[in-house]
């Protein structure tokens, strides 16, 4: 089979690989589409913990089950599925186990013709989603879902600030928050992305490069309950200008500053929580897919590339101009 492989010298190439073998509890999925995350970029730069190379990249995938192991229910044979994109979450919904890991390094990933994966990682693909739409869901949407629902306790009274609105997690967060009837505000350095968000349900937005962006957030919102944060400010004290008492700042990334300063007394006196998260559990994944089907939510796709242009697609992602997800079509 063909797969996108990162070798021991951190060189990416589409190369021939052995089609994975089944185990008793696994299925063999013929992948129809996959999508990209910034994780692939960090791995290719050697900036991801636990690097083990060579490896087939990719965490997001959807396809058809072609073969099943001897311990797998026959209902899965020929099923159209979306893959839960990780292993070993564990039994605790509060946090993953120490063995938790995402597909695509060290384990083989989804930017390939086939993947062998446990049947417990399968969720039926809702019929309303195309292959490309289904592939755009797993990592980004699950991260947003857990952040807003499990950790953020979002409801119809919530006022939510979503930072860096161009990314896949942010776009998914906007869709979920609107479906929950929350009020959404956004930040971006791009007026185009802010306007796109407003057309898709955000009330308003501000440019985070403006010196007074935090004061502008307070002005347009009156106060924020939940922040879905892709890149926390180097000065978290700025958030106090717009955070309501009891607010939650939930961060899932560090694309900007990796260090922040904080006035602890302001945090505890205002009962503000600063919460880190990444991905989510299999249970949350199933809940999210069900919610998306009920509300007919489709992920935002920026562009798609044929499978053999995967490296060009990753280069496109690295530019940071996209709104939504970049998807690979495995049928091309």
N, C-alpha and C positions, 0 to 999 in steps of 0.2 A: 504494500500500500504506500501512498504518498503521505508525507507528514512534514510539518514545519518543525525543524530540529535546531536547537541551540547546542553547539558542540563544546568541547572542553576549552576551546580558545575564544569562547563567546562570539562565535560566528554563526549567524542564522542562515539556513538554506532549506529549500524544499527538496527532500531526498526520499529514496525508497527505504522503507522499514518493513520488518516482518509483521504481518497481520497478527494482532494479539490473540493468544489462546484463551479459551474458556476455562474457568474453574467451576466447581459444582454450584456455587452461589452467584455466579456472574452471568451477564448477558453480553452478547456482541451487538453493538449498535452501529449501523451504517449512518454516519453523520451526514445530515443534509445541509447544515449551516452551523457556523460558530460566530462568536463576536469577540472584540478586543477589549481589554482593560489596560489601564496604565501599569498594572502588575507586570505585563509582558515587557514593557519598556524597562522597569526597574531590574527585572531578571536579566535582560540582555546586557545591562550595564554592570552586572555583578553586584547590585545594591540590595539584593533580597536576602533575608536570613536563611541559613540552611541550604546554601547552594550545592546542588548535586547535578553534575553534567556528565554526558549529554542528556537532553530531555526533550520530549515533544511538548511544545508550548500550548497554551490555551486552557481556559477554565469554563467558558460558556459553550454549551452545545445542545443540539436537538437533532433527532433522527428517528430511524425505524429499527426496532429490535429484529435482527435477522436470525440469531441463534440464542438458545437459552441453556444454562447449565442444568444438571440433573436434579438439583434441589429447588429450581425456580418454577413458580406457578406458570402453567401453560398460557394463562391469560395474557402474559407479556409478549408472547411470540407474535411478531408483525405489528405490535403496537407502536403508535406514534407518540414519542416521549420527549420530555425536557429533562435534562440531567441536573440533579442536585450537585453543585460544583465542588464538593469537598468530601473528606473522609474524617471519621473519628470525632465528631462533635462531642459525643458522650451523652449521658443521661440527664445532666443538669442543664435546664433551660437558661440559667443565669449566665453561664459562660462555657466556652468549649473546653475540652480536655487538653492536656499538654501534647497529645498526639495529633491534635487537629491539624489538617493541612488541606490546601486548596489544590484542585487538579492543575496539572501543567507545570510541575516541578515541586517536589522530586518525582511524583507519580506522572505517568504519561497523560498528556492533555488532549484537548478536543480539536486542535487544528490539524486534523488527520482524516483519512477516509473512514477509519474504524476506531472504536474504543471498546475495551472490555471493562465492564463496570458492575459492581454489585447491584442486584435487582432492587435493593433498598434505596438506591439513588435515583430511582425512576419516578416520574410523575407524568400522568397522561397529558399530552399536549391538547389544550382546548381547541376545538374545531375552528373557532373564529380567528385564531392566530395563523398567519402564514409561517413558513419555515424561518424566514428571515426575522420576523417579529419575535418568534419563540426563542430564537438564538440570542436575541438582545436582552433577555430578561435576567438570567440567573444571578450573577455576582452583584451587579449594580442594583437591581430592583430589590433583591433580598437584603442588601445592606441598608437601603432606604426604609424598607418595611420594618425591619427589626428596630432601627433607630427611632422611627416615629411611633410605632405601636407598642412594642415591648418595653422600650426604654423611655420614650417621650410621652407615653400615655395620651396621645393626641385625641381630641374630641372636637365636636362642632363649635365649641367656644374658644378653641386654641387659636392664637396668633403665632404663625410660624415664619421664621426667617430662614431662607435657603441660600447659602453662600455658593459662589461659583456656579451659577445656574446653567452653564453650558454642558456640564458633565453628565454622564449617564445616571449616576446616583442622584444627582440634583434633579434631573428631569423626572426620574421615577418618583422622587419625593414630592414633587409638585403634583403629579397625577394622583398619588395616594392621598395627599393632604386635601386636594379639591374633592375627591370622592368621599372623604370624611367630613366635608363641609366646613373645613377650617379656613381661616383667612391667611393668605400666603403673601409674603414679601420676599424679594430676592436681591442679591448683589451680584455684580459682575464688573469687569473692566471694559466690557463691550456693550454699547448702547443697543446694538443689534440683538444681542442675547437677552437683554432686559426687555426689549420690545417683544421679542418672541415669547418670553415668559408671560408677559401681560396678555398677549393674544391667546395664550393657553391657560388662563385662569388666575395668574398672579394679580394682586391689586396694584402693586407698584414696586419700584426697585431703585437702587442707588448704585453709583459707581464707587467701588471700594478703594479706588485710588485717590478719591477726593479726601483731603485732609479731615473734613468734617463729616465723613460718611456715617459714623455712629450717631451723631446728632440728627442727621437726616432720617435715619431709620426710626428714631424716636418720634420725629415730627410726622412722618407719614403713617406710622402704625399706632402711636399712642402707648406702645409697650409690647414687648415680645415675650411669649411664654416658652417657645421651643426654638432652638437654633439647630438646624441640620448643617453641620460645618465641615467643609472639605479641607479647610486650611485655617486653623485658629490664628487670630491676630497675635503678633509678637507682644502686644500689650493687652492682656485680657481685661484690664481695668476699663478699657474703652467700652466693653460690653455692658458695663453697669449703667451707661447712659441710656440704654434702651431695654434692659432686661426687667421684666416684672418680678415681684417677690415670688419665690418658689419656682422660678424658671429653670429649664434644663438646657444645657449646651451639650450637644451630642456630636462628637467629632469622629470621623472615619478616615481622615487622611492627614498628610503633612506635606502637601505640595509646596507650601510656602516656607515660613520659618519653622524650624524644628524645636525652637525654644521660645517660651513665653514667660512673661512676668505677671504676677498676680498679687492683689491685695487680699490676703486671706480673710481679714476681718469683714470686708464687704461681702465676701461669699457667704460666710456663715450667718451674718446678721440678716442677710436677705434670703437665706435658705435656698441659695442657688446651687444646682448640681452641675458638675463638669464630668461628662461620661464619655469614655472611649468605647468604640465598637468596631467590629469588622465582620462582614458576612452575617450568618444566622444559622439556626438549627434546621434539620430536616422537617421538624414539625412546623416551624415558621414558614418554610418554603411551601409546604402544602397549603397552609392557611393563606399565604399570599396568592398562590395560583388560583385558589377558589375565589378569593376576593376580586382578583382581576377579571375572572370569568363572569362573576355576578355583575360587575360594573362595566364589562366590555372594555377594559383598559388596554391600550396598545402602547408599547414603548416607542419613544421617539428615535427614529433611525436617521442619522445624518447622511450616510452613504453606504454603499455596499461594493465590494470588490470580488472578482472571481477568486477561487481558492489559490490558484497559482500566482496571484498578485498579493499574497499575504504580507510579504516584506514591504511592499509599497504601501499597503494599508497601515502597517505599524509606523512607518515613516510619517504618514498623514496624521495619525493619532498624536505623534510626538510634537507636531506643530501647535496643537492646542486650539485650533480654530473651530472645531466641530461643535454642533449643538445636538446632543444625544449620542447614540452609539454608532460605531463603525462595524459593519457586519461582513462576514465572508460567506459567499454562496458556493457550496461544495458541488453544486450541479454544473458549474461552469469550469 
